[in-house]
Amino acid sequence: MKISFEGIGERTLTFIGEGVKAGDAVKVTGAGTVSPCGAGDAFDGFVTGLCGEYAGVVIGGAVTVPYSGAEPGFGRVELSADGGGGVAAAESGGVKCLVVDVDSADKSVTFIM
């Protein structure tokens, strides 16, 4: 049996998405607007889908995204955007998240924001 965290506590908001695509780590850059994060940025959420200029953005709950660099640890870990849509372990200035699963083969991490 595989444990699933999908959708647990998920909170999604709609923003205007400037230059974003589904799966991107994003940050709020203006009134009701999100843009893609650069490497090392603290993220505000992840784009789940687009409808025209509007982006659905998960801002809380469980998410699974790709990671780059060193495999993240478990428990309370600081993560930041990796500049490619995913996350990377952060030394400082990241977002404290509860990492509950890491898939080394798939290079993905599941955490609670």
Residue pairs with C-beta under 8 A, 6 or more apart in sequence:
3 101
5 62
5 64
5 100
5 101
5 110
5 112
6 62
6 64
7 61
7 62
8 61
8 62
8 112
9 60
9 61
9 62
9 112
10 58
10 60
10 61
10 62
11 58
11 59
11 60
11 61
12 48
12 56
12 57
12 58
12 59
13 45
13 56
13 57
13 59
14 54
14 55
14 56
14 57
15 26
15 28
15 32
15 33
15 34
15 54
15 55
15 57
16 32
16 33
16 34
16 53
16 54
16 55
17 26
17 33
17 34
17 35
17 47
17 50
17 53
17 54
17 55
17 57
18 29
18 33
18 34
18 35
19 35
19 36
20 26
20 34
20 35
20 36
20 47
20 50
20 55
21 47
21 50
21 85
22 47
22 48
22 49
22 50
23 46
23 47
23 65
23 85
24 36
24 37
24 46
24 47
24 85
25 36
25 37
25 41
25 43
25 45
25 46
25 65
25 81
25 82
25 85
25 86
25 87
26 34
26 35
26 36
26 37
26 43
26 44
26 45
26 46
26 47
26 55
26 57
27 34
27 35
27 37
27 41
27 42
27 43
27 44
27 81
28 34
28 44
29 35
34 44
34 45
34 47
34 55
34 57
36 85
37 43
37 80
37 81
37 83
38 81
38 83
39 80
39 81
39 82
39 83
39 84
39 88
40 80
40 81
40 83
40 90
40 93
41 80
41 81
41 83
42 80
42 81
42 93
42 94
42 95
43 79
43 80
43 81
43 87
43 95
44 57
44 59
45 57
45 58
45 59
45 60
45 113
46 57
46 58
46 63
46 65
47 55
47 56
47 57
48 56
48 57
48 58
49 55
49 56
50 56
58 113
59 113
60 113
61 112
61 113
62 100
62 110
62 111
62 112
63 110
63 111
63 113
64 101
64 108
64 109
64 110
65 85
65 86
65 87
65 108
65 109
66 84
66 85
66 86
66 87
66 107
66 108
66 109
67 79
67 82
67 86
67 87
67 88
67 89
67 102
67 107
67 108
67 109
68 82
68 84
68 86
68 87
68 88
68 107
69 82
69 88
69 89
70 88
70 89
71 102
71 104
72 79
72 87
72 89
72 99
72 102
72 109
72 111
73 89
73 99
74 99
74 100
74 102
75 98
75 99
76 96
76 97
76 98
76 99
77 89
77 96
77 97
77 98
77 99
77 111
78 89
78 90
78 91
78 92
78 93
78 94
78 95
78 96
78 97
79 87
79 88
79 89
79 90
79 94
79 95
79 97
79 99
79 109
79 111
80 87
80 88
80 90
80 93
80 94
80 95
81 87
81 88
82 88
87 109
95 113
97 111
97 112
97 113
98 111
98 112
99 109
99 110
99 111
100 110
100 111
100 112
101 109
101 110
102 108
102 109
102 110
103 109
103 110
